[in-house]
Amino acid sequence: MLRKPSLLLWCAGAAICALSTPAALLAADAPARAVGPNLKMNGPQSPMPEGRRGRPAMAVASDPTGQKLVAAWETMHGTCGGSFGGACTPPKVPGLTAVGTSTDGGRTWTELGPPFLGEDVMTSGRAWLDRGGVDNQTFFLVSRAASAQAAAPGMDATPGGSNQSGLVFYRGRFQDDGTFAWTGQHLFKPSRPDLDLLRSPSIVAAKDGSGKVWVAFSTLRGACGRRGTAPGEIAVYRSTDEGKTWEEPVTVSPEDSVEPADNKDPRCGTGVIQILPSMAVGPKGELYVTWQFGPTLLTYNPFTLAMRTVVKVARSLDGGHTFNTPVPVALVHSMRQNPPVAYSKNTMNDIPRLAVAASGPYAGRVYLTYTSAVREAPSFDNVQSLTSSQVYLAYSDDQGVTWSQPVPLGPPLPPDGVKRLWPAVAVRANGAVDAVYLESQEKQVTPDPKDVECEIGMVNQVARAGAASSLIDVYWVQSTDGGASFSPPLRVTSETSNWCKVGFDFQTTQYANFGDLLGIDTAGDRAFVVWPDGRSGVPDAYFAELRGGGAPAPRPEKPAQGH
């Protein structure tokens, strides 16, 4: 069970929890955990007409030493000119997904901008990173892809519009002089380019020197003559040579949707949403995939039958050639219509994450994190929804067949006013489990409920306004008993961001002002986290090292396991 921290242990206003924790409790949490300096990774940003503001960090990957790091974030400057047609100064290199590198363990960062190796393809959206290859020193990135050419008159310049090319994969390395260079790319195209859309890619690489790399994604199949109408199916690409060549995709979870004979039938394209797969590789080469299964669309956009999502997991024991029947792990109250009040999109995705212990006393244990609102929370686009949400972790010791009872990662919360979301999990070499999550205090900062303290323009050209604000921090918890319990939350962010006061830009439907997920990775006895931060008044990409923490004790002979 989760340890129940006192108000002192909650440390909502402290950068390091130990500063206000009784000595007796410090001894129980020794060696003391601490968060390194909060460091901005991106360079200065310019508003219109010079550029566009917005650099939310989403991914980080480390080499085995923890000295060489690559991080990725979205860059709204990429919508200036090009196929997105923004009326601002285009960047020198096209792309909406940028990267930064560090060769000193994250103490200093160099912004490289978007990866671009020519041809008519650029990054476009949320990025995922990993490291592997035959010498375990190659970094891999995958993003949605868009045309790099100038927008034609009347072009639907949106991520799901006529300029989408598919998914783009990059392979890169640190050179002998410490610089980083991309050495190859691959464009994944939908089988029916005029009808289908490839969305929400993620990537994972083997660390055993085999050179195996996998890309998971969702296909929104065209239905009833409309592009990308269906709610999605999950599939995985596989490469055995560091992404130089790729096999045909393998379906993990087929589409569950309706396509009536009449294209005008309102049921056309309805069904169960399947998006946002993420993956992990086990110590014996087993491959795990999790994703969001739900909610169920009643009509094309955006109404739902019930605000519930099933978190599913599937596994492959033959390197991704075949997958077992997906296992439902949790039924959650979806965050789809319950985003933080300062979020710049009218809907939010439910994003489960996976990690596997490669070594330590719990080697082979699979860890899953996810979010659930405390109750169903349907809401109109322009209305602030204050329903709280909690983040959870469950684990499996039989390769994903059965799962433990979920453990909340944060303390108990009220029915309204506290949203925890985007939990991300990683496992250190000694088997300690690190999890980070974002917390939004949805607070009314003035006594008059009629005051409009927060008004956020959204990508659907509707404003959400109300008396509450989103006061956001990132927290870190750690488990040394295989996920059965967790340390008190330790605040990662040294300053709270009021996202209602953060200026940002967007073009068409591109960009969530504080991103879509958090990034975490480990190297040895350290962990690294990246997140979107608004302390400077614009969305910036931030980094911190997570230091200290305990080592797991020997594994119990018969750990508790449920279904």
C-alpha positions as CSV (number, residue, x, y, z in Angstrom):
1,M,0.0,0.0,0.0
2,L,1.0,3.6,-0.5
3,R,2.6,5.3,2.5
4,K,0.3,8.0,3.8
5,P,2.4,11.1,4.1
6,S,1.6,13.9,6.5
7,L,1.2,17.5,5.4
8,L,4.9,18.0,6.1
9,L,5.8,15.2,3.8
10,W,3.7,16.6,0.9
11,C,6.2,19.4,0.5
12,A,4.1,21.3,-2.1
13,G,6.2,24.4,-1.7
14,A,9.7,22.9,-1.3
15,A,12.2,21.9,-4.0
16,I,13.6,19.1,-1.8
17,C,11.3,17.3,0.5
18,A,13.9,16.6,3.2
19,L,14.0,20.3,4.0
20,S,10.8,20.0,6.0
21,T,10.7,16.3,6.9
22,P,11.2,15.0,10.5
23,A,14.6,13.3,11.1
24,A,13.0,10.0,11.9
25,L,11.3,9.9,8.5
26,L,14.5,11.0,6.8
27,A,16.2,7.9,8.1
28,A,13.5,5.7,6.6
29,D,13.9,7.3,3.2
30,A,17.8,7.2,3.3
31,P,19.8,7.7,1.2
32,A,18.1,11.1,0.8
33,R,16.6,11.8,-2.6
34,A,17.2,15.2,-4.2
35,V,16.4,17.0,-7.4
36,G,19.2,18.6,-9.3
37,P,18.9,22.1,-10.7
38,N,16.0,22.9,-13.1
39,L,17.7,23.7,-16.4
40,K,16.1,25.2,-19.5
41,M,17.2,23.2,-22.6
42,N,15.9,25.4,-25.5
43,G,17.2,28.8,-26.5
44,P,15.3,32.2,-26.6
45,Q,11.9,32.3,-28.2
46,S,10.4,35.0,-30.4
47,P,6.7,36.0,-30.7
48,M,4.9,36.8,-34.0
49,P,5.9,37.9,-36.6
50,E,9.5,36.7,-35.9
51,G,8.5,33.3,-34.6
52,R,6.1,31.3,-32.5
53,R,6.3,30.6,-28.8
54,G,6.1,27.0,-27.5
55,R,8.8,24.4,-26.6
56,P,7.2,21.7,-24.4
57,A,9.6,18.9,-23.7
58,M,8.4,15.3,-24.0
59,A,11.2,12.8,-24.3
60,V,14.8,12.1,-23.0
61,A,17.3,9.3,-23.6
62,S,20.7,8.7,-22.1
63,D,23.7,6.7,-23.0
64,P,24.8,4.0,-20.5
65,T,27.1,6.4,-18.6
66,G,24.5,9.1,-18.1
67,Q,26.8,11.7,-19.6
68,K,25.5,11.9,-23.2
69,L,21.8,12.8,-23.4
70,V,19.3,13.7,-26.1
71,A,16.0,15.4,-25.4
72,A,13.1,16.2,-27.7
73,W,10.4,18.8,-27.6
74,E,7.8,20.3,-30.0
75,T,8.8,23.7,-31.5
76,M,6.0,26.0,-32.7
77,H,8.5,28.0,-34.7
78,G,8.3,25.1,-37.2
79,T,4.8,26.2,-38.2
80,C,6.2,29.5,-39.6
81,G,6.1,29.2,-43.4
82,G,6.4,25.8,-45.1
83,S,3.5,23.5,-45.3
84,F,1.9,24.9,-42.2
85,G,1.9,28.4,-43.7
86,G,2.4,30.5,-40.6
87,A,2.8,34.2,-41.3
88,C,6.1,34.4,-39.4
89,T,9.8,34.0,-40.2
90,P,10.5,30.4,-41.1
91,P,13.3,28.6,-39.2
92,K,16.5,27.7,-41.1
93,V,15.7,24.0,-40.7
94,P,12.0,22.9,-41.1
95,G,10.3,20.7,-38.6
96,L,8.0,20.9,-35.5
97,T,9.9,18.4,-33.4
98,A,13.3,19.7,-32.1
99,V,16.1,18.2,-30.1
100,G,18.8,19.2,-27.7
101,T,21.9,17.4,-26.6
102,S,24.2,17.3,-23.5
103,T,27.6,15.7,-23.1
104,D,28.1,16.5,-19.4
105,G,25.2,14.7,-17.8
106,G,22.7,17.4,-18.4
107,R,24.5,20.3,-16.8
108,T,24.6,22.2,-20.1
109,W,22.5,21.8,-23.3
110,T,22.9,22.6,-27.0
111,E,19.7,23.2,-29.0
112,L,20.1,21.5,-32.4
113,G,16.7,22.3,-33.8
114,P,14.6,19.8,-35.8
115,P,16.3,16.8,-37.4
116,F,16.3,17.2,-41.2
117,L,18.1,15.2,-43.8
118,G,16.5,16.6,-46.9
119,E,13.7,15.3,-49.0
120,D,10.1,16.5,-48.7
121,V,9.6,15.4,-45.1
122,M,9.8,17.1,-41.7
123,T,9.0,16.2,-38.1
124,S,5.5,17.2,-37.1
125,G,4.4,16.7,-33.5
126,R,5.0,14.6,-30.4
127,A,8.4,12.9,-30.3
128,W,9.6,9.7,-28.7
129,L,13.3,8.8,-28.1
130,D,15.3,5.7,-27.2
131,R,18.9,4.5,-27.4
132,G,20.2,1.1,-28.5
133,G,21.9,-0.3,-31.6
134,V,24.7,-2.8,-32.1
135,D,27.0,-0.9,-29.7
136,N,24.2,0.6,-27.5
137,Q,25.3,4.1,-28.5
138,T,22.8,4.9,-31.3
139,F,19.8,7.2,-30.6
140,F,16.5,6.9,-32.3
141,L,13.6,9.4,-32.7
142,V,10.2,9.0,-34.2
143,S,7.6,11.7,-34.9
144,R,4.6,12.3,-37.1
145,A,5.7,13.5,-40.5
146,A,4.6,16.4,-42.7
147,S,5.5,17.8,-46.1
148,A,8.4,20.3,-45.9
149,Q,7.2,22.2,-49.0
150,A,5.3,25.5,-49.0
151,A,1.6,25.2,-48.5
152,A,-0.5,25.3,-51.6
153,P,-3.5,27.7,-51.8
154,G,-6.4,26.2,-50.0
155,M,-4.3,23.4,-48.4
156,D,-5.5,21.9,-45.2
157,A,-2.3,22.7,-43.3
158,T,-3.0,20.6,-40.1
159,P,-1.3,17.6,-38.7
160,G,-4.2,15.4,-39.9
161,G,-4.6,17.3,-43.1
162,S,-3.4,17.0,-46.7
163,N,0.2,17.8,-45.7
164,Q,0.6,14.7,-43.5
165,S,3.1,12.3,-44.9
166,G,3.0,9.5,-42.3
167,L,5.7,8.9,-39.6
168,V,9.4,9.8,-39.8
169,F,12.2,7.9,-38.0
170,Y,15.7,9.2,-37.4
171,R,18.9,7.5,-36.3
172,G,21.8,9.5,-34.9
173,R,25.1,9.3,-32.9
174,F,27.5,11.4,-30.9
175,Q,30.7,11.9,-32.8
176,D,34.2,11.6,-31.5
177,D,34.3,15.4,-31.0
178,G,31.1,15.4,-28.8
179,T,28.8,16.7,-31.5
180,F,25.7,14.9,-32.4
181,A,24.7,14.0,-36.0
182,W,21.7,12.3,-37.5
183,T,22.9,9.5,-39.8
184,G,19.7,8.1,-41.4
185,Q,15.9,8.5,-41.7
186,H,13.0,6.5,-42.8
187,L,9.5,7.6,-43.8
188,F,6.6,5.3,-42.9
189,K,3.7,5.9,-45.3
190,P,0.1,4.7,-44.9
191,S,-1.0,2.0,-47.3
192,R,-3.7,4.3,-48.6
193,P,-2.2,7.8,-48.5
194,D,-5.4,9.5,-49.6
195,L,-7.5,7.9,-46.9
196,D,-5.5,6.7,-43.9
197,L,-3.6,8.6,-41.3
198,L,-0.7,7.3,-39.1
199,R,-0.7,8.9,-35.7
200,S,0.8,8.8,-32.1
201,P,4.0,6.9,-32.8
202,S,6.4,5.6,-30.1
203,I,9.7,3.8,-30.2
204,V,11.7,1.3,-28.2
205,A,15.1,-0.3,-28.9
206,A,16.8,-3.4,-27.6
207,K,19.9,-2.9,-25.4
208,D,21.4,-6.3,-26.1
209,G,23.4,-5.4,-29.2
210,S,21.0,-7.0,-31.6
211,G,20.1,-3.7,-33.3
212,K,16.4,-4.4,-33.0
213,V,14.1,-1.4,-33.0
214,W,10.3,-1.2,-32.9
215,V,7.8,1.6,-33.7
216,A,4.3,1.4,-32.4
217,F,1.5,3.6,-33.9
218,S,-2.2,4.0,-34.5
219,T,-3.8,4.0,-38.0
220,L,-6.9,6.1,-38.4
221,R,-8.4,4.4,-41.4
222,G,-10.4,6.3,-43.9
223,A,-14.0,5.4,-43.9
224,C,-17.1,6.5,-45.8
225,G,-15.0,8.4,-48.2
226,R,-13.4,10.6,-45.5
227,R,-9.8,10.6,-44.6
228,G,-8.8,9.3,-41.1
229,T,-12.4,8.8,-40.0
230,A,-12.2,5.6,-38.1
231,P,-11.2,5.7,-34.4
232,G,-7.9,3.7,-34.9
233,E,-6.1,0.4,-34.6
234,I,-2.7,-0.4,-33.1
235,A,0.2,-1.9,-35.0
236,V,4.0,-2.2,-34.7
237,Y,6.8,-1.9,-37.2
238,R,10.0,-4.0,-36.6
239,S,13.6,-3.6,-37.7
240,T,16.6,-5.8,-36.9
241,D,19.3,-3.5,-38.3
242,E,19.0,-0.3,-36.3
243,G,16.2,1.0,-38.5
244,K,18.0,0.7,-41.9
245,T,15.2,-1.6,-43.2
246,W,11.8,-2.4,-41.8
247,E,9.4,-5.3,-42.0
248,E,5.7,-4.9,-42.7
249,P,3.6,-3.8,-39.7
250,V,2.0,-6.4,-37.4
251,T,-1.5,-5.6,-36.1
252,V,-1.7,-5.6,-32.3
253,S,-5.3,-4.6,-31.9
254,P,-7.6,-4.3,-34.9
255,E,-10.1,-1.5,-35.5
256,D,-13.4,-1.6,-33.7
257,S,-15.6,0.8,-35.6
258,V,-18.8,1.2,-37.8
259,E,-18.8,1.8,-41.5
260,P,-22.5,1.8,-42.7
261,A,-23.3,1.7,-46.4
262,D,-24.5,5.2,-46.4
263,N,-21.6,7.7,-46.2
264,K,-24.0,10.3,-44.6
265,D,-25.0,8.0,-41.8
266,P,-24.0,9.7,-38.5
267,R,-22.6,6.4,-37.3
268,C,-19.9,6.4,-39.9
269,G,-16.5,6.2,-38.2
270,T,-17.9,5.6,-34.7
271,G,-16.4,3.1,-32.5
272,V,-13.7,2.6,-29.8
273,I,-10.7,5.1,-30.0
274,Q,-7.4,3.3,-30.1
275,I,-4.3,5.6,-29.9
276,L,-1.1,6.4,-28.1
277,P,0.7,3.1,-27.8
278,S,3.9,2.9,-25.8
279,M,6.3,0.0,-25.5
280,A,9.0,-1.6,-23.3
281,V,11.4,-4.5,-23.8
282,G,12.0,-7.2,-21.2
283,P,15.3,-8.9,-20.3
284,K,14.5,-12.0,-22.4
285,G,13.6,-9.9,-25.5
286,E,9.9,-9.9,-24.8
287,L,8.1,-6.9,-26.2
288,Y,5.2,-5.2,-24.4
289,V,2.7,-2.6,-25.8
290,T,0.1,-0.6,-23.9
291,W,-2.4,1.9,-25.3
292,Q,-5.6,3.8,-24.8
293,F,-8.7,1.7,-25.8
294,G,-11.6,4.1,-25.6
295,P,-13.7,6.1,-25.0
296,T,-16.3,5.0,-27.6
297,L,-17.3,7.6,-30.1
298,L,-21.0,7.9,-30.8
299,T,-20.6,10.4,-33.6
300,Y,-17.6,11.5,-35.5
301,N,-16.6,14.4,-33.3
302,P,-16.4,14.7,-30.4
303,F,-19.3,13.1,-28.3
304,T,-18.8,9.9,-26.5
305,L,-20.9,7.1,-25.1
306,A,-19.3,7.2,-21.7
307,M,-16.1,8.8,-20.4
308,R,-14.3,5.6,-19.8
309,T,-11.1,4.1,-21.2
310,V,-9.7,0.6,-20.9
311,V,-5.9,0.4,-20.5
312,K,-4.8,-2.6,-22.5
313,V,-1.5,-4.4,-22.7
314,A,-0.3,-7.0,-25.3
315,R,3.0,-8.9,-25.4
316,S,5.2,-10.6,-28.0
317,L,7.5,-13.4,-27.2
318,D,9.0,-13.7,-30.7
319,G,10.4,-10.2,-31.2
320,G,7.3,-8.5,-32.5
321,H,6.3,-11.1,-35.1
322,T,3.1,-12.0,-33.3
323,F,1.2,-10.7,-30.2
324,N,-1.1,-12.3,-27.8
325,T,-4.7,-11.3,-27.3
326,P,-4.6,-7.9,-25.6
327,V,-5.2,-8.0,-21.8
328,P,-7.4,-5.3,-20.2
329,V,-5.5,-4.1,-17.1
330,A,-7.6,-1.1,-15.9
331,L,-11.0,0.6,-16.6
332,V,-10.5,4.3,-15.9
333,H,-12.5,7.5,-16.0
334,S,-11.1,9.2,-19.1
335,M,-9.5,12.6,-19.0
336,R,-10.7,13.2,-22.6
337,Q,-13.1,16.0,-21.5
338,N,-11.4,16.8,-18.2
339,P,-8.2,18.6,-19.1
340,P,-6.5,21.1,-16.8
341,V,-8.4,24.4,-17.2
342,A,-5.3,26.1,-18.8
343,Y,-4.8,23.3,-21.4
344,S,-5.0,24.6,-25.0
345,K,-7.0,21.7,-26.5
346,N,-10.6,20.9,-25.9
347,T,-9.9,17.2,-25.4
348,M,-7.0,15.3,-23.7
349,N,-5.7,11.8,-24.3
350,D,-5.2,9.1,-21.7
351,I,-1.6,8.0,-22.0
352,P,-0.5,4.8,-20.3
353,R,3.3,4.0,-20.0
354,L,5.4,0.9,-19.6
355,A,8.8,-0.1,-18.2
356,V,10.4,-3.4,-17.4
357,A,13.1,-4.2,-14.8
358,A,16.1,-5.5,-16.8
359,S,18.0,-6.4,-13.6
360,G,17.9,-6.3,-9.9
361,P,15.7,-8.5,-7.5
362,Y,12.6,-7.8,-9.6
363,A,14.1,-8.5,-13.0
364,G,11.4,-9.2,-15.6
365,R,8.7,-7.4,-13.7
366,V,6.6,-5.2,-16.0
367,Y,5.4,-1.8,-14.7
368,L,2.4,0.1,-16.0
369,T,1.3,3.7,-15.1
370,Y,-1.9,5.4,-16.0
371,T,-4.3,8.2,-15.0
372,S,-8.0,8.1,-13.9
373,A,-10.4,10.9,-13.0
374,V,-12.1,10.3,-9.7
375,R,-15.5,10.1,-11.6
376,E,-16.8,10.5,-15.1
377,A,-16.3,14.1,-16.2
378,P,-18.0,15.1,-19.4
379,S,-17.8,18.8,-20.0
380,F,-18.5,21.4,-22.6
381,D,-15.5,22.9,-24.4
382,N,-15.9,26.3,-22.9
383,V,-16.5,25.1,-19.3
384,Q,-13.8,24.6,-16.7
385,S,-13.9,21.0,-15.4
386,L,-12.4,20.7,-12.0
387,T,-12.8,17.0,-11.4
388,S,-9.7,15.6,-9.7
389,S,-7.6,12.8,-11.1
390,Q,-5.1,10.3,-9.6
391,V,-2.1,8.5,-11.1
392,Y,-1.5,4.7,-10.6
393,L,1.0,1.9,-11.1
394,A,0.3,-1.8,-11.5
395,Y,2.9,-4.6,-12.1
396,S,3.0,-8.0,-13.6
397,D,5.3,-10.9,-12.9
398,D,4.0,-13.3,-15.6
399,Q,4.8,-11.3,-18.7
400,G,1.6,-9.3,-18.7
401,V,-0.9,-12.1,-18.2
402,T,-2.1,-11.0,-14.7
403,W,-1.6,-7.7,-12.9
404,S,-1.3,-6.5,-9.3
405,Q,-3.8,-4.2,-7.7
406,P,-3.0,-0.6,-8.7
407,V,-1.1,1.6,-6.2
408,P,-1.8,5.4,-6.3
409,L,1.4,7.3,-6.8
410,G,0.2,10.5,-5.1
411,P,-1.5,11.1,-1.7
412,P,-5.3,11.1,-1.3
413,L,-6.9,14.0,-3.1
414,P,-10.2,15.9,-2.9
415,P,-13.1,15.3,-5.4
416,D,-12.3,18.5,-7.2
417,G,-9.4,20.8,-7.7
418,V,-6.4,18.5,-8.1
419,K,-5.4,16.9,-11.4
420,R,-2.6,14.4,-11.5
421,L,-1.7,13.1,-14.9
422,W,0.9,11.9,-17.4
423,P,2.7,9.4,-15.1
424,A,5.9,8.1,-16.6
425,V,7.9,5.2,-15.2
426,A,11.5,4.0,-15.5
427,V,13.6,1.3,-13.7
428,R,17.2,1.8,-12.6
429,A,19.9,-0.9,-13.0
430,N,19.5,-1.8,-9.3
431,G,15.8,-2.4,-9.8
432,A,14.5,0.8,-8.1
433,V,11.4,2.2,-9.8
434,D,11.1,5.9,-10.5
435,A,7.8,7.5,-11.5
436,V,7.1,11.2,-12.3
437,Y,3.8,12.9,-12.9
438,L,2.4,16.4,-13.5
439,E,0.1,17.9,-10.9
440,S,-2.3,20.8,-11.5
441,Q,-3.8,22.6,-8.6
442,E,-7.0,23.9,-10.2
443,K,-7.4,26.7,-7.8
444,Q,-9.7,29.7,-7.6
445,V,-7.3,32.5,-6.8
446,T,-9.9,35.2,-6.0
447,P,-12.9,35.0,-3.6
448,D,-15.4,36.0,-6.3
449,P,-16.4,32.9,-8.3
450,K,-17.6,35.2,-11.1
451,D,-14.1,36.6,-11.7
452,V,-12.5,35.3,-14.9
453,E,-9.0,34.5,-13.8
454,C,-8.2,32.1,-16.7
455,E,-9.2,32.4,-20.3
456,I,-7.5,30.0,-22.7
457,G,-7.9,30.1,-26.5
458,M,-8.0,26.5,-27.8
459,V,-7.2,25.0,-31.1
460,N,-10.9,24.5,-32.0
461,Q,-11.3,28.4,-31.9
462,V,-13.3,28.3,-28.6
463,A,-12.2,29.9,-25.4
464,R,-12.4,28.1,-22.0
465,A,-12.8,30.7,-19.2
466,G,-13.5,30.7,-15.5
467,A,-12.4,31.5,-12.0
468,A,-9.9,28.6,-11.6
469,S,-6.3,28.6,-12.7
470,S,-3.9,25.8,-13.4
471,L,-0.9,25.9,-11.0
472,I,1.3,23.2,-12.2
473,D,4.3,21.3,-10.8
474,V,6.1,17.9,-11.5
475,Y,6.6,15.4,-8.8
476,W,8.8,12.3,-8.4
477,V,8.2,9.1,-6.4
478,Q,10.3,6.0,-6.0
479,S,9.7,2.4,-5.0
480,T,12.4,0.0,-3.7
481,D,10.0,-2.9,-3.2
482,G,9.0,-3.6,-6.8
483,G,6.1,-1.1,-7.0
484,A,4.3,-2.3,-3.9
485,S,4.7,1.1,-2.2
486,F,6.2,4.4,-3.0
487,S,8.2,7.2,-1.2
488,P,6.5,10.5,-0.5
489,P,6.2,12.7,-3.5
490,L,9.2,15.0,-4.0
491,R,8.7,18.2,-6.1
492,V,10.8,18.3,-9.2
493,T,10.0,21.9,-10.3
494,S,11.6,24.6,-8.3
495,E,9.0,27.1,-9.4
496,T,5.3,26.6,-9.9
497,S,3.9,27.6,-13.3
498,N,0.5,29.3,-13.6
499,W,-0.3,28.2,-17.1
500,C,-3.1,30.7,-17.3
501,K,-0.4,33.4,-17.4
502,V,1.8,31.7,-20.0
503,G,1.8,33.1,-23.5
504,F,1.8,30.6,-26.4
505,D,1.0,30.4,-30.1
506,F,-0.5,27.7,-32.3
507,Q,-1.3,27.2,-36.0
508,T,-4.5,25.4,-37.0
509,T,-4.9,22.3,-34.7
510,Q,-1.2,22.0,-34.0
511,Y,0.2,22.1,-30.4
512,A,-0.9,21.7,-26.8
513,N,0.6,24.6,-24.8
514,F,2.1,22.4,-22.2
515,G,2.5,19.3,-24.3
516,D,1.1,15.8,-24.0
517,L,3.4,13.8,-21.8
518,L,6.6,13.8,-19.6
519,G,9.9,12.2,-20.5
520,I,12.0,10.0,-18.1
521,D,15.1,7.8,-18.5
522,T,17.7,6.2,-16.2
523,A,21.4,5.5,-16.3
524,G,23.0,3.5,-13.5
525,D,21.9,4.9,-10.2
526,R,20.5,8.2,-11.7
527,A,17.3,9.2,-13.4
528,F,16.5,12.1,-15.7
529,V,13.2,13.9,-16.4
530,V,12.1,16.5,-18.9
531,W,8.9,18.5,-18.8
532,P,7.1,21.6,-20.2
533,D,7.7,24.6,-17.9
534,G,6.0,28.1,-18.0
535,R,8.0,30.0,-15.3
536,S,9.4,32.4,-17.8
537,G,6.0,33.3,-19.3
538,V,6.3,31.0,-22.4
539,P,6.3,27.2,-22.7
540,D,10.0,26.1,-22.4
541,A,11.7,22.7,-22.3
542,Y,13.2,21.9,-18.9
543,F,15.4,19.1,-17.5
544,A,16.5,17.8,-14.0
545,E,18.5,15.0,-12.6
546,L,16.8,12.8,-10.0
547,R,19.5,11.9,-7.4
548,G,19.7,9.4,-4.6
549,G,17.2,7.0,-3.3
550,G,17.4,3.4,-2.0
551,A,18.3,0.1,-3.5
552,P,15.7,-2.7,-3.5
553,A,15.9,-5.4,-0.8
554,P,15.9,-9.1,-1.8
555,R,12.6,-10.0,-3.5
556,P,10.0,-11.8,-1.3
557,E,9.6,-15.4,-2.2
558,K,5.8,-15.1,-2.9
559,P,4.9,-11.5,-3.9
560,A,1.2,-10.6,-3.9
561,Q,-0.3,-10.9,-7.3
562,G,-3.9,-10.3,-8.3
563,H,-5.8,-10.0,-11.6
